[in-house]
Amino acid sequence: MKDQDAHFDSLLPPLKLDRRGFIATTVAAGFSLAAGPAVAQTAIKTDASGLTAGKVDIPTADGKMPAYRAAPAGKKNLPTLLVVSEIFGVHEYIQDVCRRLAHLGYLAIAPELFARQGDPSKYTDIPKLQAEIISKVPDKQVRDDLDATVAWAAAHGGSDDKLGILGFCWGGRQVWLYAAHNPKLKAGAAWYGQLGGDPSELKPRSVLSLVNDLKAPVLGAYGGKDAGIPQTDVDKMRIELAKGPAAAKASRIDVYPEAPHAFHADYRPSYRKAEAEQAWQRMLDWFKQNGLGG
């Protein structure tokens, strides 16, 4: 994750808290600054024709959390996909992913899970972003906010009986965690999410340690040349899945040998078109196989 742009200074406006403790923020306009000087001109751009798409507010126990929602206009009881962002928050790339999924018949919703800690879209320095926002986000907070998002979606055209989740990088790890939490989940897709790591107060369990708790099968998409996720962890995870309960045994990890980290991020130099398209189609097939056809 510590790639180009660590040399930039952070350009942060003063942060303001609302009366319930959320940072005064919204979903981002454009691409996150920390993701790099854009190769954004190469990014996939999906329009919102025929969709209901835009910012919504998710009620939580301590205030309203911003999110981006896209769904086929006028439809109800839609299969619902939670979309969990990388460390850069709900910026244009994540919003576009939601629109792509909505055109396939899903209600896709991406909550801004960093809203209490800050606005990641304003950072230009990845180490500062990691230290000042990402490292302060508790797993429990994420889990509760995803639960709140599911409840909102079910009341606004989605179905919590047809529920899936996908996530990228930081969000990929959260996919595994949520699959060990919500018994209503049908399936997950984890794009290069961390598997190992030492426990801490905010991150009490690694993905490797919770395989026996999986309640829904997860499809993993990992890069063989990912410098941040050891292949030894991928190998360990495959072994643990094979020994685990039914949902674990039904899970699968695909490794794309020549792909780096963030190979689906079409707005970054790490993008690998062939691998990204193959992994995307496999994800769509995975959701359909697990009762989540759009």
C-alpha positions, 0 to 999 in steps of 0.5 A: 500500500505504500506506493507512489505519493508518500512524498506529498504533504497532507492537505487537510482542512480542519475537521469538524465533528457533528453533535453525535461524534461523526466527522462532518463529511460525505462520500467523495467527489472524484478520486481520492488524492492519496491514490495517486496522480491520476491515471484516472483518465483510464478508469472505467466510467459507468453512467447512472442511466436507468438507476437510482444512484447517489448519496444516502445517509445510514442511521447508526447508534451514534449518528448518520453515516454517509453512503453511496447507493446504486440500484435499478430504478423503481425495483424492489426486493433486489439482491443486495451487495455491500461494497467495502472500500479500500483505505481511500473511502467511498471515492469515484472508483467505489461509486463506479463499482456500485453502478456497475453492479446496479446495472446487473440488477443489484442494489449495491451500497458502499458505506463510508466506514471511516466517517467517525475518524476522518475524510480519507479523500482529502489525504495525499500521503498514504502513511498519514492516512494509515496513521490518522484514520485507518489505524483507528477504526475498530473492527467492531465499529465496522461490523455494526455499521455494516449491520446498519447498512443492511437494515437500511438497504432492506427498508429501501428496495433491497432484501436482507434474505439475498445479501452478499458482500465484496471488498477491496484491500482493507475492505477485502479483510472486512469481507472475511470478518463479516462472513464470520459474523452475519448468518444471513449472508449468502456469499462474499468476495474478498479482493486481496484482503489481509489474512494474517496479522497480530491481534490488537485491541481494535483488530482482535482477530486475524482472518486466519483465526476465524475460519471456523466461524465462517457462516457464508462462503467467500471467494478470494482474489489475490495477486501472486506478486502482491508485496503486502500479502505473503503467499504463505498466508494464502497457502495457510488460509487454503489449508484452514478452509479445507479443514473448516466447517461447511462454509469454509470448505465451500470457499475458494481462493484464486491467485492470479500469478502475475498480478500485484496488489490492487489489480482491480483498481482501474484508476491506478498503475496497479491495474491489470485488465485481463486479471481484473476482468477474469476475477470480476466475472468469477465473482459474478458467477460466484454470487449467482451460484450462491443465490444472488443472481442480479 
